Amino acid sequence: MIKVEAVWLAVEPMDTRSGTEAALARVVRVVGAARPHHAHLFTNRRANRMKALVHDGIGILLAGRRLHQGKFIWPNDAALTLGLSRAQFDALVLGLPWQRVGEAGVICVP
């Protein structure tokens, strides 16, 4: 298992056909460095594909996920990156409203 201590969401869409080098270059350009045990998530413009770049301290892993129906719920605010909790990440990859996940994984309505 790969240990992930922090999950960051890249708000600006990325061409998900890009490989590891392009995703890593984008992380370094936007965040400044790819830190060990941090995951960076990207989506395409249609928000039906997502890629995760993880630095495990030794190498880089790039994983992808595609939804056959629906979209990933992705923010469009001005921040370039956004930190996610584990519960929010779990909701995001399932296509659930991760912004509404509160304490102890409870989904609430604002």
RODO-651386 format. One record per atom (N, C-alpha, C, O, CB): residue number from 1; residue in three letters; chain; atom name; x, y, z. Coordinates in steps of 0.001 Angstrom, whole numbers, padded with zeros to 6 digits. Glycine has a CB too. Layout:
N
  resi  resn  chain  name       px       py       pz
   NUM   ALA      A    CA        X        Y        Z
...
***
This chain:
110
  resi  resn  chain  name       px       py       pz
     1   MET      A     N   000840  -001185   000000
     1   MET      A    CA   000000   000000   000000
     1   MET      A     C   000884   001248   000000
     1   MET      A     O   001964   001267   000590
     1   MET      A    CB  -000955  -000001   001221
     2   ILE      A     N   000410   002255  -000657
     2   ILE      A    CA   001129   003526  -000702
     2   ILE      A     C   000507   004456   000329
     2   ILE      A     O  -000704   004673   000337
     2   ILE      A    CB   001085   004161  -002135
     3   LYS      A     N   001347   004998   001193
     3   LYS      A    CA   000874   005904   002241
     3   LYS      A     C   000634   007289   001632
     3   LYS      A     O   001503   007840   000957
     3   LYS      A    CB   001901   005984   003420
     4   VAL      A     N  -000558   007843   001882
     4   VAL      A    CA  -000903   009180   001425
     4   VAL      A     C  -001315   009989   002647
     4   VAL      A     O  -002295   009667   003319
     4   VAL      A    CB  -002044   009147   000347
     5   GLU      A     N  -000556   011042   002924
     5   GLU      A    CA  -000821   011885   004088
     5   GLU      A     C  -001674   013101   003759
     5   GLU      A     O  -002367   013627   004630
     5   GLU      A    CB   000475   012337   004697
     6   ALA      A     N  -001630   013551   002515
     6   ALA      A    CA  -002406   014730   002107
     6   ALA      A     C  -002888   014541   000681
     6   ALA      A     O  -002181   013985  -000160
     6   ALA      A    CB  -001562   016032   002229
     7   VAL      A     N  -004102   015011   000418
     7   VAL      A    CA  -004684   014939  -000929
     7   VAL      A     C  -004993   016364  -001376
     7   VAL      A     O  -005651   017120  -000661
     7   VAL      A    CB  -005986   014036  -000957
     8   TRP      A     N  -004513   016719  -002559
     8   TRP      A    CA  -004715   018051  -003117
     8   TRP      A     C  -005475   017938  -004433
     8   TRP      A     O  -005189   017076  -005263
     8   TRP      A    CB  -003362   018775  -003326
     9   LEU      A     N  -006434   018813  -004602
     9   LEU      A    CA  -007281   018827  -005785
     9   LEU      A     C  -006855   019993  -006668
     9   LEU      A     O  -006883   021142  -006226
     9   LEU      A    CB  -008788   018935  -005401
    10   ALA      A     N  -006464   019718  -007901
    10   ALA      A    CA  -006125   020776  -008861
    10   ALA      A     C  -007412   021251  -009508
    10   ALA      A     O  -008120   020465  -010138
    10   ALA      A    CB  -005104   020272  -009945
    11   VAL      A     N  -007718   022519  -009356
    11   VAL      A    CA  -009002   023044  -009828
    11   VAL      A     C  -009032   023182  -011342
    11   VAL      A     O  -010056   022892  -011961
    11   VAL      A    CB  -009290   024392  -009183
    12   GLU      A     N  -007946   023613  -011947
    12   GLU      A    CA  -007910   023806  -013396
    12   GLU      A     C  -007848   022461  -014116
    12   GLU      A     O  -007036   021612  -013747
    12   GLU      A    CB  -006707   024680  -013794
    13   PRO      A     N  -008685   022243  -015136
    13   PRO      A    CA  -008680   020959  -015855
    13   PRO      A     C  -007348   020681  -016533
    13   PRO      A     O  -006595   021598  -016863
    13   PRO      A    CB  -009790   020937  -016893
    14   MET      A     N  -007070   019388  -016736
    14   MET      A    CA  -005843   018956  -017392
    14   MET      A     C  -006212   017944  -018477
    14   MET      A     O  -007198   017219  -018344
    14   MET      A    CB  -004833   018341  -016361
    15   ASP      A     N  -005432   017898  -019531
    15   ASP      A    CA  -005624   016886  -020560
    15   ASP      A     C  -005233   015542  -019946
    15   ASP      A     O  -004053   015298  -019696
    15   ASP      A    CB  -004776   017204  -021857
    16   THR      A     N  -006209   014672  -019703
    16   THR      A    CA  -005933   013415  -019011
    16   THR      A     C  -005226   012399  -019902
    16   THR      A     O  -004906   011303  -019442
    16   THR      A    CB  -007222   012820  -018491
    17   ARG      A     N  -004979   012734  -021148
    17   ARG      A    CA  -004145   011887  -021995
    17   ARG      A     C  -002673   012075  -021650
    17   ARG      A     O  -001821   011288  -022062
    17   ARG      A    CB  -004389   012198  -023479
    18   SER      A     N  -002385   013130  -020886
    18   SER      A    CA  -001012   013417  -020471
    18   SER      A     C  -000485   012307  -019589
    18   SER      A     O  -001240   011632  -018890
    18   SER      A    CB  -000932   014758  -019735
    19   GLY      A     N   000818   012132  -019634
    19   GLY      A    CA   001452   011092  -018835
    19   GLY      A     C   002026   011635  -017538
    19   GLY      A     O   001716   012747  -017110
    19   GLY      A    CB   002541   010420  -019632
    20   THR      A     N   002861   010827  -016935
    20   THR      A    CA   003454   011130  -015636
    20   THR      A     C   004274   012408  -015663
    20   THR      A     O   004149   013240  -014764
    20   THR      A    CB   004318   009981  -015181
    21   GLU      A     N   005105   012576  -016673
    21   GLU      A    CA   006000   013746  -016735
    21   GLU      A     C   005212   015057  -016810
    21   GLU      A     O   005559   016024  -016132
    21   GLU      A    CB   006936   013634  -017950
    22   ALA      A     N   004155   015096  -017629
    22   ALA      A    CA   003347   016310  -017759
    22   ALA      A     C   002604   016610  -016461
    22   ALA      A     O   002522   017768  -016050
    22   ALA      A    CB   002348   016169  -018919
    23   ALA      A     N   002063   015583  -015813
    23   ALA      A    CA   001353   015788  -014543
    23   ALA      A     C   002319   016254  -013453
    23   ALA      A     O   001990   017150  -012676
    23   ALA      A    CB   000641   014487  -014104
    24   LEU      A     N   003498   015657  -013392
    24   LEU      A    CA   004504   016056  -012416
    24   LEU      A     C   004963   017486  -012659
    24   LEU      A     O   005119   018252  -011708
    24   LEU      A    CB   005697   015105  -012462
    25   ALA      A     N   005180   017857  -013909
    25   ALA      A    CA   005580   019227  -014237
    25   ALA      A     C   004516   020219  -013802
    25   ALA      A     O   004838   021308  -013327
    25   ALA      A    CB   005844   019367  -015739
    26   ARG      A     N   003260   019853  -013959
    26   ARG      A    CA   002175   020749  -013545
    26   ARG      A     C   002138   020908  -012035
    26   ARG      A     O   001946   022018  -011538
    26   ARG      A    CB   000830   020225  -014046
    27   VAL      A     N   002317   019822  -011295
    27   VAL      A    CA   002350   019902  -009830
    27   VAL      A     C   003477   020824  -009383
    27   VAL      A     O   003272   021691  -008533
    27   VAL      A    CB   002527   018496  -009204
    28   VAL      A     N   004662   020642  -009952
    28   VAL      A    CA   005813   021463  -009569
    28   VAL      A     C   005573   022926  -009927
    28   VAL      A     O   005943   023817  -009161
    28   VAL      A    CB   007095   020951  -010254
    29   ARG      A     N   004961   023185  -011076
    29   ARG      A    CA   004692   024571  -011501
    29   ARG      A     C   003665   025243  -010585
    29   ARG      A     O   003837   026402  -010208
    29   ARG      A    CB   004188   024596  -012963
    30   VAL      A     N   002605   024525  -010230
    30   VAL      A    CA   001521   025132  -009450
    30   VAL      A     C   001830   025153  -007955
    30   VAL      A     O   001641   026177  -007297
    30   VAL      A    CB   000221   024380  -009692
    31   VAL      A     N   002303   024031  -007417
    31   VAL      A    CA   002492   023905  -005964
    31   VAL      A     C   003927   024242  -005554
    31   VAL      A     O   004159   024654  -004418
    31   VAL      A    CB   002140   022480  -005503
    32   GLY      A     N   004880   024077  -006450
    32   GLY      A    CA   006266   024359  -006134
    32   GLY      A     C   007117   023114  -005987
    32   GLY      A     O   008317   023157  -006259
    32   GLY      A    CB   006340   025155  -004888
    33   ALA      A     N   006523   021999  -005560
    33   ALA      A    CA   007260   020740  -005387
    33   ALA      A     C   006270   019601  -005226
    33   ALA      A     O   005144   019797  -004768
    33   ALA      A    CB   008216   020810  -004159
    34   ALA      A     N   006704   018410  -005609
    34   ALA      A    CA   005908   017202  -005363
    34   ALA      A     C   006441   016594  -004073
    34   ALA      A     O   007531   016022  -004056
    34   ALA      A    CB   005989   016171  -006578
    35   ARG      A     N   005687   016714  -003010
    35   ARG      A    CA   006140   016239  -001702
    35   ARG      A     C   005845   014754  -001527
    35   ARG      A     O   004832   014259  -002021
    35   ARG      A    CB   005473   017043  -000579
    36   PRO      A     N   006728   014043  -000826
    36   PRO      A    CA   006484   012618  -000574
    36   PRO      A     C   005191   012400   000200
    36   PRO      A     O   004872   013159   001116
    36   PRO      A    CB   007655   012006   000193
    37   HIS      A     N   004461   011375  -000165
    37   HIS      A    CA   003220   010958   000481
    37   HIS      A     C   002082   011965   000311
    37   HIS      A     O   001170   012033   001136
    37   HIS      A    CB   003467   010727   001945
    38   HIS      A     N   002148   012743  -000766
    38   HIS      A    CA   001060   013651  -001125
    38   HIS      A     C   000481   013177  -002454
    38   HIS      A     O   001212   012723  -003334
    38   HIS      A    CB   001558   015143  -001217
    39   ALA      A     N  -000837   013286  -002591
    39   ALA      A    CA  -001524   012939  -003830
    39   ALA      A     C  -002106   014213  -004437
    39   ALA      A     O  -002629   015070  -003725
    39   ALA      A    CB  -002643   011877  -003578
    40   HIS      A     N  -002011   014325  -005736
    40   HIS      A    CA  -002554   015469  -006473
    40   HIS      A     C  -003554   014931  -007486
    40   HIS      A     O  -003221   014074  -008305
    40   HIS      A    CB  -001417   016301  -007179
    41   LEU      A     N  -004784   015442  -007426
    41   LEU      A    CA  -005861   014963  -008298
    41   LEU      A     C  -006156   015976  -009398
    41   LEU      A     O  -006180   017184  -009163
    41   LEU      A    CB  -007134   014684  -007482
    42   PHE      A     N  -006378   015460  -010597
    42   PHE      A    CA  -006695   016278  -011765
    42   PHE      A     C  -007914   015691  -012460
    42   PHE      A     O  -008172   014491  -012370
    42   PHE      A    CB  -005485   016359  -012743
    43   THR      A     N  -008662   016544  -013154
    43   THR      A    CA  -009771   016072  -013983
    43   THR      A     C  -009658   016693  -015369
    43   THR      A     O  -008934   017667  -015574
    43   THR      A    CB  -011145   016418  -013333
    44   ASN      A     N  -010388   016111  -016316
    44   ASN      A    CA  -010457   016705  -017647
    44   ASN      A     C  -011584   017742  -017677
    44   ASN      A     O  -012290   017920  -016685
    44   ASN      A    CB  -010680   015610  -018735
    45   ARG      A     N  -011749   018412  -018797
    45   ARG      A    CA  -012770   019474  -018894
    45   ARG      A     C  -014195   018943  -018689
    45   ARG      A     O  -015030   019628  -018099
    45   ARG      A    CB  -012675   020161  -020256
    46   ARG      A     N  -014472   017745  -019168
    46   ARG      A    CA  -015821   017172  -019019
    46   ARG      A     C  -016044   016586  -017632
    46   ARG      A     O  -017171   016231  -017286
    46   ARG      A    CB  -016055   016093  -020071
    47   ALA      A     N  -014998   016481  -016842
    47   ALA      A    CA  -015043   015972  -015460
    47   ALA      A     C  -015538   014530  -015368
    47   ALA      A     O  -016136   014141  -014365
    47   ALA      A    CB  -015935   016859  -014614
    48   ASN      A     N  -015292   013741  -016407
    48   ASN      A    CA  -015656   012327  -016335
    48   ASN      A     C  -014422   011429  -016197
    48   ASN      A     O  -014547   010210  -016079
    48   ASN      A    CB  -016455   011928  -017576
    49   ARG      A     N  -013243   012030  -016213
    49   ARG      A    CA  -011990   011299  -016006
    49   ARG      A     C  -011169   012031  -014956
    49   ARG      A     O  -011152   013261  -014898
    49   ARG      A    CB  -011188   011155  -017341
    50   MET      A     N  -010484   011241  -014124
    50   MET      A    CA  -009659   011819  -013078
    50   MET      A     C  -008327   011072  -013047
    50   MET      A     O  -008274   009863  -013271
    50   MET      A    CB  -010376   011755  -011693
    51   LYS      A     N  -007264   011805  -012767
    51   LYS      A    CA  -005956   011196  -012578
    51   LYS      A     C  -005413   011625  -011219
    51   LYS      A     O  -005646   012743  -010760
    51   LYS      A    CB  -004978   011594  -013724
    52   ALA      A     N  -004684   010709  -010592
    52   ALA      A    CA  -004051   010979  -009300
    52   ALA      A     C  -002561   010746  -009446
    52   ALA      A     O  -002134   009676  -009880
    52   ALA      A    CB  -004649   010083  -008167
    53   LEU      A     N  -001767   011745  -009086
    53   LEU      A    CA  -000322   011640  -009085
    53   LEU      A     C   000119   011545  -007628
    53   LEU      A     O  -000198   012417  -006818
    53   LEU      A    CB   000350   012859  -009819
    54   VAL      A     N   000849   010485  -007300
    54   VAL      A    CA   001301   010264  -005922
    54   VAL      A     C   002812   010074  -005920
    54   VAL      A     O   003357   009282  -006688
    54   VAL      A    CB   000588   009028  -005284
    55   HIS      A     N   003477   010819  -005039
    55   HIS      A    CA   004917   010643  -004828
    55   HIS      A     C   005062   009828  -003544
    55   HIS      A     O   004674   010290  -002471
    55   HIS      A    CB   005688   012042  -004735
    56   ASP      A     N   005616   008625  -003645
    56   ASP      A    CA   005700   007734  -002484
    56   ASP      A     C   007023   007836  -001736
    56   ASP      A     O   007287   007036  -000839
    56   ASP      A    CB   005489   006313  -002921
    57   GLY      A     N   007854   008805  -002089
    57   GLY      A    CA   009137   008961  -001448
    57   GLY      A     C   010258   008342  -002258
    57   GLY      A     O   011424   008679  -002049
    57   GLY      A    CB   009103   008360  -000082
    58   ILE      A     N   009935   007451  -003171
    58   ILE      A    CA   010929   006790  -004014
    58   ILE      A     C   010667   007093  -005486
    58   ILE      A     O   011586   007414  -006240
    58   ILE      A    CB   010918   005271  -003772
    59   GLY      A     N   009410   006988  -005880
    59   GLY      A    CA   009036   007206  -007274
    59   GLY      A     C   007675   007866  -007374
    59   GLY      A     O   007088   008287  -006377
    59   GLY      A    CB   009035   005889  -008041
    60   ILE      A     N   007194   007946  -008593
    60   ILE      A    CA   005923   008598  -008885
    60   ILE      A     C   004940   007565  -009424
    60   ILE      A     O   005299   006722  -010247
    60   ILE      A    CB   006113   009760  -009897
    61   LEU      A     N   003696   007641  -008952
    61   LEU      A    CA   002624   006781  -009431
    61   LEU      A     C   001546   007671  -010034
    61   LEU      A     O   001155   008672  -009434
    61   LEU      A    CB   002047   005888  -008282
    62   LEU      A     N   001069   007311  -011213
    62   LEU      A    CA  -000025   008028  -011862
    62   LEU      A     C  -001135   007024  -012106
    62   LEU      A     O  -000953   006047  -012833
    62   LEU      A    CB   000437   008714  -013203
    63   ALA      A     N  -002289   007267  -011495
    63   ALA      A    CA  -003434   006361  -011633
    63   ALA      A     C  -004603   007132  -012215
    63   ALA      A     O  -004726   008339  -012005
    63   ALA      A    CB  -003822   005724  -010264
    64   GLY      A     N  -005458   006438  -012946
    64   GLY      A    CA  -006613   007074  -013566
    64   GLY      A     C  -007916   006401  -013182
    64   GLY      A     O  -007946   005220  -012835
    64   GLY      A    CB  -006463   007069  -015063
    65   ARG      A     N  -008990   007169  -013249
    65   ARG      A    CA  -010340   006648  -012992
    65   ARG      A     C  -011278   007328  -013973
    65   ARG      A     O  -011172   008530  -014214
    65   ARG      A    CB  -010796   006898  -011496
    66   ARG      A     N  -012201   006549  -014542
    66   ARG      A    CA  -013165   007084  -015504
    66   ARG      A     C  -014562   006712  -015067
    66   ARG      A     O  -014815   005573  -014674
    66   ARG      A    CB  -012885   006560  -016932
    67   LEU      A     N  -015471   007670  -015136
    67   LEU      A    CA  -016878   007410  -014865
    67   LEU      A     C  -017568   007139  -016197
    67   LEU      A     O  -017401   007904  -017147
    67   LEU      A    CB  -017550   008610  -014107
    68   HIS      A     N  -018329   006072  -016275
    68   HIS      A    CA  -019068   005767  -017502
    68   HIS      A     C  -020342   006602  -017593
    68   HIS      A     O  -020843   006869  -018685
    68   HIS      A    CB  -019412   004270  -017565
    69   GLN      A     N  -020860   007011  -016435
    69   GLN      A    CA  -022035   007892  -016382
    69   GLN      A     C  -021775   008969  -015341
    69   GLN      A     O  -021127   008719  -014325
    69   GLN      A    CB  -023345   007089  -016044
    70   GLY      A     N  -022278   010155  -015598
    70   GLY      A    CA  -022140   011248  -014643
    70   GLY      A     C  -020778   011918  -014702
    70   GLY      A     O  -019991   011692  -015621
    70   GLY      A    CB  -022388   010744  -013256
    71   LYS      A     N  -020518   012758  -013687
    71   LYS      A    CA  -019298   013551  -013621
    71   LYS      A     C  -018767   013551  -012200
    71   LYS      A     O  -019505   013339  -011238
    71   LYS      A    CB  -019550   014992  -014107
    72   PHE      A     N  -017466   013795  -012093
    72   PHE      A    CA  -016889   014068  -010787
    72   PHE      A     C  -017303   015482  -010406
    72   PHE      A     O  -017330   016372  -011257
    72   PHE      A    CB  -015323   013902  -010792
    73   ILE      A     N  -017618   015691  -009164
    73   ILE      A    CA  -018003   017021  -008705
    73   ILE      A     C  -016720   017786  -008434
    73   ILE      A     O  -015985   017475  -007496
    73   ILE      A    CB  -018922   016960  -007426
    74   TRP      A     N  -016456   018797  -009270
    74   TRP      A    CA  -015192   019517  -009221
    74   TRP      A     C  -015460   020991  -008985
    74   TRP      A     O  -016381   021534  -009595
    74   TRP      A    CB  -014386   019311  -010520
    75   PRO      A     N  -014711   021658  -008139
    75   PRO      A    CA  -014937   023090  -007879
    75   PRO      A     C  -014470   023937  -009059
    75   PRO      A     O  -013644   023491  -009855
    75   PRO      A    CB  -014204   023530  -006592
    76   ASN      A     N  -014991   025150  -009174
    76   ASN      A    CA  -014509   026067  -010191
    76   ASN      A     C  -014159   027413  -009583
    76   ASN      A     O  -014236   028436  -010263
    76   ASN      A    CB  -015546   026238  -011290
    77   ASP      A     N  -013773   027429  -008301
    77   ASP      A    CA  -013386   028699  -007699
    77   ASP      A     C  -011955   029055  -008087
    77   ASP      A     O  -011275   028287  -008768
    77   ASP      A    CB  -013528   028639  -006168
    78   ALA      A     N  -011508   030224  -007647
    78   ALA      A    CA  -010232   030779  -008098
    78   ALA      A     C  -009006   030084  -007515
    78   ALA      A     O  -007926   030206  -008094
    78   ALA      A    CB  -010175   032226  -007756
    79   ALA      A     N  -009112   029372  -006421
    79   ALA      A    CA  -007943   028721  -005820
    79   ALA      A     C  -007373   027689  -006799
    79   ALA      A     O  -008123   026996  -007487
    79   ALA      A    CB  -008320   028042  -004463
    80   LEU      A     N  -006058   027594  -006856
    80   LEU      A    CA  -005421   026658  -007783
    80   LEU      A     C  -005431   025235  -007258
    80   LEU      A     O  -005544   024289  -008038
    80   LEU      A    CB  -003998   027085  -008059
    81   THR      A     N  -005315   025068  -005944
    81   THR      A    CA  -005369   023744  -005328
    81   THR      A     C  -006222   023811  -004077
    81   THR      A     O  -006417   024880  -003499
    81   THR      A    CB  -003950   023222  -004994
    82   LEU      A     N  -006724   022666  -003669
    82   LEU      A    CA  -007624   022568  -002535
    82   LEU      A     C  -007282   021300  -001782
    82   LEU      A     O  -007144   020239  -002391
    82   LEU      A    CB  -009115   022576  -002983
    83   GLY      A     N  -007142   021389  -000476
    83   GLY      A    CA  -006849   020202   000323
    83   GLY      A     C  -008122   019429   000639
    83   GLY      A     O  -009164   020038   000886
    83   GLY      A    CB  -006136   020593   001619
    84   LEU      A     N  -008060   018101   000637
    84   LEU      A    CA  -009217   017257   000922
    84   LEU      A     C  -008918   016340   002097
    84   LEU      A     O  -007786   015890   002275
    84   LEU      A    CB  -009609   016431  -000317
    85   SER      A     N  -009935   016070   002892
    85   SER      A    CA  -009811   015065   003950
    85   SER      A     C  -010004   013683   003327
    85   SER      A     O  -010397   013569   002165
    85   SER      A    CB  -010854   015316   005101
    86   ARG      A     N  -009727   012639   004101
    86   ARG      A    CA  -009905   011273   003591
    86   ARG      A     C  -011370   011013   003236
    86   ARG      A     O  -011663   010410   002204
    86   ARG      A    CB  -009420   010239   004631
    87   ALA      A     N  -012289   011470   004094
    87   ALA      A    CA  -013715   011270   003837
    87   ALA      A     C  -014151   012006   002565
    87   ALA      A     O  -014944   011479   001785
    87   ALA      A    CB  -014548   011751   005042
    88   GLN      A     N  -013638   013216   002357
    88   GLN      A    CA  -013967   013964   001150
    88   GLN      A     C  -013408   013265  -000090
    88   GLN      A     O  -014086   013203  -001116
    88   GLN      A    CB  -013422   015398   001245
    89   PHE      A     N  -012187   012739  -000012
    89   PHE      A    CA  -011598   012004  -001126
    89   PHE      A     C  -012424   010776  -001471
    89   PHE      A     O  -012697   010516  -002643
    89   PHE      A    CB  -010168   011597  -000797
    90   ASP      A     N  -012825   010015  -000449
    90   ASP      A    CA  -013640   008816  -000681
    90   ASP      A     C  -014943   009162  -001388
    90   ASP      A     O  -015372   008442  -002290
    90   ASP      A    CB  -013940   008108   000645
    91   ALA      A     N  -015581   010271  -000981
    91   ALA      A    CA  -016829   010701  -001618
    91   ALA      A     C  -016571   011157  -003063
    91   ALA      A     O  -017349   010842  -003964
    91   ALA      A    CB  -017485   011846  -000803
    92   LEU      A     N  -015484   011895  -003275
    92   LEU      A    CA  -015163   012406  -004608
    92   LEU      A     C  -015010   011286  -005621
    92   LEU      A     O  -015602   011359  -006698
    92   LEU      A    CB  -013891   013232  -004562
    93   VAL      A     N  -014233   010250  -005315
    93   VAL      A    CA  -013996   009193  -006297
    93   VAL      A     C  -015242   008364  -006584
    93   VAL      A     O  -015296   007658  -007591
    93   VAL      A    CB  -012890   008287  -005817
    94   LEU      A     N  -016238   008443  -005714
    94   LEU      A    CA  -017511   007766  -005970
    94   LEU      A     C  -018510   008653  -006693
    94   LEU      A     O  -019596   008200  -007056
    94   LEU      A    CB  -018112   007290  -004673
    95   GLY      A     N  -018145   009934  -006907
    95   GLY      A    CA  -019042   010867  -007580
    95   GLY      A     C  -020067   011494  -006655
    95   GLY      A     O  -021067   012041  -007120
    95   GLY      A    CB  -019746   010174  -008691
    96   LEU      A     N  -019832   011421  -005345
    96   LEU      A    CA  -020752   011998  -004359
    96   LEU      A     C  -020393   013458  -004075
    96   LEU      A     O  -019294   013896  -004415
    96   LEU      A    CB  -020726   011177  -003049
    97   PRO      A     N  -021307   014219  -003455
    97   PRO      A    CA  -021033   015628  -003151
    97   PRO      A     C  -020024   015767  -002006
    97   PRO      A     O  -020421   015938  -000853
    97   PRO      A    CB  -022338   016357  -002791
    98   TRP      A     N  -018738   015697  -002310
    98   TRP      A    CA  -017682   015688  -001297
    98   TRP      A     C  -017590   016996  -000521
    98   TRP      A     O  -017096   016993   000607
    98   TRP      A    CB  -016355   015398  -001947
    99   GLN      A     N  -018054   018127  -001089
    99   GLN      A    CA  -017997   019404  -000391
    99   GLN      A     C  -018897   019418   000841
    99   GLN      A     O  -018706   020228   001748
    99   GLN      A    CB  -018391   020529  -001331
   100   ARG      A     N  -019884   018512   000871
   100   ARG      A    CA  -020828   018490   001987
   100   ARG      A     C  -020446   017487   003068
   100   ARG      A     O  -021165   017348   004058
   100   ARG      A    CB  -022209   018177   001479
   101   VAL      A     N  -019326   016786   002897
   101   VAL      A    CA  -018902   015813   003899
   101   VAL      A     C  -018313   016566   005091
   101   VAL      A     O  -017384   017360   004942
   101   VAL      A    CB  -017864   014805   003304
   102   GLY      A     N  -018864   016304   006266
   102   GLY      A    CA  -018417   016988   007482
   102   GLY      A     C  -017679   016063   008402
   102   GLY      A     O  -016997   015142   007952
   102   GLY      A    CB  -019583   017593   008210
   103   GLU      A     N  -017804   016294   009677
   103   GLU      A    CA  -017142   015482   010690
   103   GLU      A     C  -017612   014039   010625
   103   GLU      A     O  -018797   013769   010425
   103   GLU      A    CB  -017395   016053   012081
   104   ALA      A     N  -016689   013126   010793
   104   ALA      A    CA  -016967   011678   010844
   104   ALA      A     C  -017655   011173   009573
   104   ALA      A     O  -018380   010179   009619
   104   ALA      A    CB  -017841   011356   012059
   105   GLY      A     N  -017433   011854   008429
   105   GLY      A    CA  -017977   011368   007169
   105   GLY      A     C  -019470   011606   006978
   105   GLY      A     O  -020070   011036   006067
   105   GLY      A    CB  -017707   009927   007055
   106   VAL      A     N  -020083   012442   007823
   106   VAL      A    CA  -021508   012717   007730
   106   VAL      A     C  -021745   013717   006588
   106   VAL      A     O  -021104   014767   006538
   106   VAL      A    CB  -022062   013268   009086
   107   ILE      A     N  -022654   013390   005686
   107   ILE      A    CA  -022995   014313   004595
   107   ILE      A     C  -024131   015200   005087
   107   ILE      A     O  -025162   014711   005548
   107   ILE      A    CB  -023402   013538   003275
   108   CYS      A     N  -023928   016512   004982
   108   CYS      A    CA  -024940   017453   005467
   108   CYS      A     C  -025318   018410   004356
   108   CYS      A     O  -024613   018519   003352
   108   CYS      A    CB  -024430   018232   006701
   109   VAL      A     N  -026424   019099   004535
   109   VAL      A    CA  -026883   020109   003582
   109   VAL      A     C  -026569   021472   004167
   109   VAL      A     O  -026949   021753   005304
   109   VAL      A    CB  -028416   019964   003274
   110   PRO      A     N  -025878   022334   003412
   110   PRO      A    CA  -025492   023661   003947
   110   PRO      A     C  -026684   024549   004207
   110   PRO      A     O  -026522   025685   004653
   110   PRO      A    CB  -024553   024365   002989
***
